[in-house]
């Protein structure tokens, strides 16, 4: 068992002042060392030194340390020399602690303050990793530090038993494995937790540095070396992975790397996976072809790799990009999941989940997925799926901690669902059947239950007409624009309308980019922009659904392909450009747009799902006329103001010409 730092040490060290919060202490240590240490500039190297000191503290014998920094450094260095012999997996015989005595004293005091804080327990190694290098390491390879809130949710949701054989196939710094260990420790006690750590915890990490950090992480917490392998998890034929054979695990819990531009495997490796091949859709089925996919994204191969690792009846708990269960290019992945597992839960996460700062991390929208591998004798009857959409969780888009967190309530709802007790129907939890899945889309926001509730209340006084119905009846027309290429930007005076040029129902007077008239003349007939046309953002991150109306001042312009042009034609239901502008801007329609816009690999897109949106057209035409008049008055005022601005600018240009 690991030894606690001596009481004398706690009482004698008081040279520095630290904040109360453990995470803040770790930031202070990082900043102190970064500003003071000479000869060790990289955060990775600084982290190594802090871990050396931490090793000494969690194994420290009952020896009193002095307030004198040189004495403290002497004791720590001596302890490190003793430890190197039994920790040969981590340290070479000639390795030493490179920090100066004052820095050692500072690190010791800070770490001890955390170790002795019984009211604010944290995973020290995980937080050290995040503070020093977690925000940026390997982002280009799709690897990001898994936030604690997501780790906690998945571990508590699957509730691993002390006898469960558990693996993380892309373990990184080992947050999932260490949190699973502490869960077993809290539930079953130290003896069963020790056996669990020694015999049941497995991890694979391709990156050598992260693999070493994972071993350190597990050892510091459990005093066991664990079953951790520095290997490529996707190379299933390698002998050194014989200990992690397919079909042998009770639990796979992981956050594999993701990204469409990441080369995850060569052809030889991809050929070992069914999802490494192209699939062709045939109605509600998919058929695998013999043609390999070029550069299969890692999240695709890892999905199959993780399902294969499980025993029949085993549980998969994983973080995935939302695009994997929403993008049309990955329908076969959802099909594969449905064929081989019963999906128990999909939890949509905020886009800020993996943001570690204003620039660090990624805004890629993710989901937490829990699925159970089918047993050989299971029939294919439809199962219920628990869905939820966390709006708040952990921190904001700049990486700042926020007090709001939807996950505890979602977890409680999911556990009730598992007991067949959950009856709620809101964004914190709603239930669908497998046979209700549309077009192989599993993104929870696509099945927004609040929208369904609104439909029921609106139907009394409105005809809920889909955009497709309106197009088929000839009531409206929809088209998209053209890309002219960046080289054309700034080549002339014709406004080139991009998504950022739509605001407050109007097109910006000062469009950011303008192009040469020859480009305009070439495509103006195709684009056919008329007064009264509506522009709506189709692709982007935050602007999808933003709407503007074309006025007589905007006709001489062209628009890009990320924008829909919506034109109202002659009709007998009372629809006009002005009341349609209002209807498309209504909260009911905008909520649908948010639910229908789904993540591609780089940006979000509404795509052809615009045709599935319901427009609430009032049965009483007097209401439509009233909406028309109010919005037209607003637009007319905007046109007048815009014309006045243009006149003033023209006058100014004349004066100074």
N, C-alpha and C positions, 0 to 999 in steps of 0.2 A: 504493500500500500504506500501511496506517496506521503511524504512527511510535510507537516505544516511548518512555515517559518516560525522560529522561536518567539515566545512572548517578549523576551528581552529586546529582540530586534524591533518589534513593533513600538516599544516604548522609548527606544533611544534615538530613532531616526526622525528628525524634525527640522532639518536645515532648510527645506524648501516649502513653499506654499502651493498647494494644488487645489483645483476645484473639487466639488463633491461628486460630480457625475463621472463614472468610470470611463465613458467614451471621451469625455472632455479631457481627462487625464492623459489618455493615450494620444490625443491630438497635441497636447502640451509637450509630451515626450518627443513626438515626431518633430515638432517645430523647434524645440530646444536643440536637438541633435543636428538638425539641418542647418541651423544657424551657427553652431559651435564647432562641430567636428571637422577637422582638416584631414584631407587624405581619403575621406570616405564620403563621396558626394551623392551617389545614387541611393534612392530610397530602398532598393532591394538590399544593398549592402548594409545600410543602417538597420533595417529590419533584422538581418542576420545577427547583428551585435546585440540587439535587444532580446532576441530569442535565446542567445547564449546566457544572458543574465537571468532570464526567466527560468531556464533549465536549472540553474543553480538554486534559485529561490524555492522551487517546488520540490527539490531534493535535499535542501540544506540541512545539515546536522545541527544538533542543539549547541550551536556556538554563538556567543554574543558578538555582535558587530559594533564597532565604535562609531561615534559621530564623526570622527576624523576620516575624511574622504580617502586618504591614502591607506588607512587600515581597512576600510570597507572594501576598497579595490583589491587589497592583498588577499582578504578572505574570499572574495568572489573568484579571483583568479585561481586561488588554490583549490576551491571547490570545482571549478571548471576542469582543472587538470585531473582531478579524481574521476570526474564524470566521463571524460573522453574515452577512457578504457572500456566502459560498459556501453557507451553510445557510439560505437565505431561505425554504425550505419549512417550517422549524421556528421561526425567530425573526425578529421585526420589527426594523427598523433602530434603533429607539429602546429596545429591550429591554436590560436590564442585569442583572447578578447582584445580587440583593437581600440576600444574606447579609453579615453584618458580618465584618471581617478574621479575628477569632478563629475564627468558625464556618467560614470558608473554609479556614483552616489545618487545622482538625480534619477536615473532609471530605476534603481533599487527602491528609492522612496516612493516613486510613482506607482510601480507595480505592487508594492506591499500595501499601499493604500487601497488598491483594487482587490487584492487577495483577502484583505481583512474586512472588506465591506460586505456584510452579511445581508443587507437590505437591498443591495443593487448588484445581484450576481450577473456576470456576463461571461461570454466565451472570449477569454483574453486573446488567444491566438487569432481567432476569426476577426476580432476588432483591430488587432495590430495589423493584420494583413490588409484589411480594408483601408485603414488610415494611411499606411505607408505606400501600398501599391495597388490596392483593389480597385481604385477608381478608373484606372487606365490600362492595366496590364492585359495584353493580348486582345484588346478590343477589336483589332483588325482581323483576328482569327475567330471572332464570334464568341469569345469567352469573357464573361462578366461575373463579378462577385454576386452571388445570390443573396438578396436582402434577407435579413433575419425574419421579417414578418412572413415571407413566403416559405422559408425553411420550417418555421414553427407550425404554420398552417398544415403543410403536407405531413409532417411527422405526427402531429396530433390527430389529423384526419385518418391516417392509416393505423395508428396506435399499435406499433410493432410489438410482438411478443418477445420474451427473452430468449426463446428458442428459435425464432425466425432467422433464416439465413438471408442476409440482406446485402445488396450491392449497389454502389453508385458507379456507373460505367463511364462517367466523365467527372471524377470526383473533385477536380480542382484543389482547393485548399481544405477540403473535407468537411464543410459545414453540415451537410446532410448526415454524414456518418457520426460525427461527434454529437449532433443534436439527437440522433436516434439513441446514442449511448446514454446521454443524460436523461432521456425519456424513460429508458429501461431502468436506469439507476433510481429515479424517483418512484417508479412503479413497483419494482421488484427488490430493490436493495443492492448493496455493494457486491455481494458474492455472485449473484446471478448476472449483474452488470459486468463484472470482471470476466466471467466465462463468455458472455455475449461479445465483449470486445475482442477476446482472444480467438474465438472459434467462428463467430457468426458475421462479423463485419468485414466486408470486402470492398475494395476500391481500385479503379484503374484510372490512371492519368497519363496522358501522352507527353505532356511537357515535363522535362526533367526537374526544373526548378520547383514547379508546383507539386510534383510528386513528392519531392523531399519535404516541402512544407507540409504536405498532407500527413506524412509520417510523423513529423514533429508535432503537429496538431493533435493527432491521435495519442501519441505517447505522453505529451504533457497532461492531457486530460485523463487518460486511462492507466498510464504506466505499463501499457502493453504495446508491442510493436505493430499489431494489427496485420491484416492480410492485404497489403497495398502493393500494387504493381505499377512500375513505370513502363507503360506499353501503349500501343495504339489499340483501343478497344474494338475498333472495326476490323482488325486483322484477326479473324476468328480461327485461322488455321495454325497460328503460332503455338509452338510447344509450351512456351513460358506462360500461356494463359490456360493451361490444362486444368488449373484449379478453379476456373470460372467457366465451366462448360454450360452450353445451352440447356435449358429445362431443369436447372438445379436450384433455383432461387425462389424463396417465398415472397420476397419483396425486391423490386427495383425502384430506387428513389434517386432522382437525378435532375440535373439541368445541363443537358448537352449543348455544345456550341451550335449557334445558328447563324444563318446568313446565306443569301442566294449566291453571293459572289465568292464564297469560300470554297476552295477546292478540297473536298473532304476525303477523296479516295481515288486511287488509280483504277483503271479498267478491270484489272485482276481482282481487286477488292470489291468493286461494285458488282461484279458478276456473281459474287457469293450471296447477293441479296435480291429477293424478288422485286423490291422497290428500287433496285438499281437499273431496272429495265423500264421501257416505255409500256404503258398500259393503254388499251383502247376501250372506250365506253360503249356498252351495248345495252341500252335501256337503263335499268337499275343495276346492271352488273358491269364489271370490268374484266377484261381478258389481258393477261400479260403476254407481250410479244417477245421476240428474241432479240430486239434491238436495245442496246444499252443507252442509257441517258448520258449525255455529256455533262460532266461535273455535277453529279447529283449533290444537292445541298446536304450538309451533315445532319440536319434535323430529320431528314427523310430516312437516311440509313440508320440513324440511331433509334428511330421509332421501331423499326423491325428488329434491330439488334436487342433492344430492351424487351420486346415481347417474347422473342426467342429465349432470352435468358430465364424467363419465368417457368416455374412448374405450372401444370394445369391448376387453376384456382388461385394462382399467385397474383399479387397486386402490383400494378405499375402506378407510381406517383411521380409526375414529371412536370417541369416547366417547359412550355413550348411557345414559339411565336404564334400569334393568332392566325397568321397567314397559313400555317400548316393545316388548320381546320376551317379555312374560309376561302382560300385562293382556289380558283378553278383549276390551276395547274396541279394542285395537290388532292384532287377529288379521290384519286386512287389510294392515297394514304388513309383517308377516312374510311374508304371501302375496306381496306386491309384491316384497319382497327375493328370495324364492325363485324368482319368475318372471324376475327381471332379473339376478340375480347367483348366483354360487356362493359360499356362505358358507364361509370357510376356518377361521375361529376366532371363538369367543366366550369371553372371559375375565371371570368374575365378580370384582368388586372388593369389598373390605371397605366397610362403611357409613361408616367413618371417613375414606375417601379424600379427601373434599372438606371435612373439618373442619379449620379453621385455628386454632381455639381452642375453649374450652368453649362459647362462644356463637356464634362466627363460623363462616361456611361453612354447609354443609348435610350432614345425615346420609343424604340420598337415596342409595340403593344404585344403583351404576352397573355397566356392563360395557364392556369394550373389544371392539369388533367389527371384524373384517377380512373383506372380501368382494371378489371379483373379478367385474367386470361381464362378462356372457356375450357371446360373439361371435355374429354373425348366424347362423353355420352350426352352432353347438353343439347337440348333442342333449340331451335332458332327463334322461339317466341320472343316478341318484343319485350324489352325491359324498360323500366323507368330511368330517366336521367335527371340528375339534380343540376340545375344551372343557376348561376348568380353572376352579378357584375359589380365588382368592388369599385366604387367611385373614389374612395379615399383609403389610403394605405401607406403608412410609414413616413413619406416625405413628399415634398412638392417637386415641380419640374426643375428646380435649381438645386435639388439635393438637400434642402432644409427640412429638418424634422417638423412634422405637424402633429397636433394632438388627435386628429381624426383617424379612425381605423375601422373599416367595415368588416375586417376579416374575423374578429372574434364572434360577431353575430352570425356571419355566414357559416362559420365552423359549427356553432351551436345548431343552426338550422340543418346543416348537412348531417350531423350526428342524429338528429331527430328523424331525418329522412331515412337513414340507415335502419332505424327502429320502426319505420313505417308509421311515424307519429306526426310528420310535418305536414301542415295544411296551408301554410302561407303561400301567397302569390304576389311577390314584389321583387324588386331588383336584388334584394338580399337572399333570395331563394325562390325558385319556381321549378315546376316539374313538367317534363314532356316525356312522351314515349319514344322509343327508338324509331317506330314507324311514322313519327311526326317530323323526322329530320327532312329538311328540304334541300335538294340539290347537293347533298353531302356537305352541308355547312353545319359546323358545330359551335361556331362562335356564339356565346350566350346573348350578346346584345342583338343578334339577328332575331331572337325570339322574345323580344321585349314585352313582358306581360303587361306593363303599364299601358302600352299602346293598344293591346287587345281590350283592356278595360275601357279605354277612351272610345274605342269603336262602338262598343255596346251602348254607351250613353249618347253618342252623336247620331246614331242611326234613326232616332225618333224624328229629327228635324232635318236631316241631311241625307243626300244620296252619296254613299261612299264609292266613288268611281276611281278605279285604278288608272294610272297614267297610260297603261297599255290600252284600256278600254277607250280612253279619250283619243288616243292616236288611231286606233282601229276605226272609230266612228268619224274620223276626220275633223274632230273638234280642235285638236292641236297638232302641231308638227314639231319634231325634235331633230336637231342635227348638231354636229360639232365642228370646230374650226380647224385651223391648219397651223403647222409649225413652219416658221420661215428661216430658222437657224440664227444663231447668235451673231454671225458675221453681218447679218442685215440690220442689227440693232444700231440705231443712231445714224442710219444712212439717209434719212429724209424727215418729213414732217407729218406723215400719216400715222395716227395713233395705232399701236399694236396692243390690243387689249389682252392683258394677262390676268390671272386669278387675283392678284393683289390690286388690280385696278377697279375692282367691284367693292363698293362700300355704301352703306345707307341708301340702298335702292337706286344709286346712280353710278355712272362711270366717272372715274376721276378726270378732272379737267386736265391735269398734268400727267398723262400716262407716262410711265417710267421709260418705256421704249417706243421709238418711232422709226418708221421704215420709209424707204424710197417709194415714190409714186408708181414706178414701174411694177413693183411687187403688188401694190394695191390694184392696179389695172388688170394684172394677170389673174387675180383670184376673186375680184369683187363680185362677178356674176355668180360664181360658185357659192360664195358666202352669202350673198343676197341679204344684206342687213337692211332692215326697214324700221321706221319709227313704230314703236309699240312692241317690238320683239323683246323678249326677256332673256337675259344672260344669267346662267347659274353655274357656280363652280362645281366641276365634276371630280377633279383629282386634287389631292393635297394632303395636308395634315390637319390644319385647323379651319380652313376656309370653305370646306365642302358645304354646299347648301346656301352659300352667300348669293344674293340675288340683286340684279339691277335691271332697270328698264331703259331701252334705247330711246332717246329723244331725237328731235330734228337736228340737234347740235352734234349728235354722235354718229350719224349715218356714214360719214366718210371715214371709216376706220376698218380694221380687220381684227379678228379674234383668234386665239390659239385653241389647240385641240383639247385642252383641259377644261374647256367651258362648253356647256350645252347652250344652244340657241333654241328657245321655246317660242313658237308663234301660235297665237290664237286665231283660228279660222272662223268663218261664219258658222253659227250654231244656234240651236233652239233651246238651249238650257240656261242661257243668260250669262255665259262665261265671256269675260273681256280681259284684255291685257292687264287692266288695273285691278280688277277683283281677283284675278289669278295671282298677281303679284302679292296681294294680301294673303290669299289662301296658302301659297307656297311658303310664306313667311310665318304662318301660324305655328304655335308651339306643337300642335298635333302633327303637322307635316314635318317640322324640323326634327322632332323626336324620331320619326320614321327614318329620316335621312341619316341620323346618327346611328340608328340600328342597322341600316342597310349598307352604310359605308363600311367596307371591310379592308383589312390591311393587306396590301400587296407586299412585296419584299422590301420596297424602298419607301413608298408613300401609300396613303389610303386612297381608295377610289370608290365612287358610287357605281360606276360602270352601267351595265344594263339593268341593274337592280332598281334604277329609277322607275322602270316600267311597273314595278310591284308596289309602288307607293300609292296610298289611297288619298284622294283629294276630297275634302268634305264640301260638296256643292249643296248649298241650302235649297230645300224644296220650295221655299217661298222666294220667288224672284225679286220681291221688294227688298229683301235682305241683300241680295247680290247687287242690286242697283245702289243701295246705300253704301256698301263697301266700295263699289266703283267710284262713286262721287267723292267720298272722303279721300281715297288714295290719289285720285286724279288731281284734286286740289293741292295735295302735298307735292306731287310731281311737278305740277305747273309752277308752284313757288320755287322749286329747285331749279327748273329751267330758266325762270326769270333771273334768279340769283346768278346762275352760271353764265347767262348771256351778258349780265351786267359786268361780271368779272372779266369775261373775254373782251368786252368793249373797253374796259379800263386798261387792260393789258395792251390792246391794239393802240390806244391813244398814247400810252407811255412809250411804246416802241416808235410811234410816229414822232414824238417830241425829241427823242434821242437819236433818231436816224439822220 
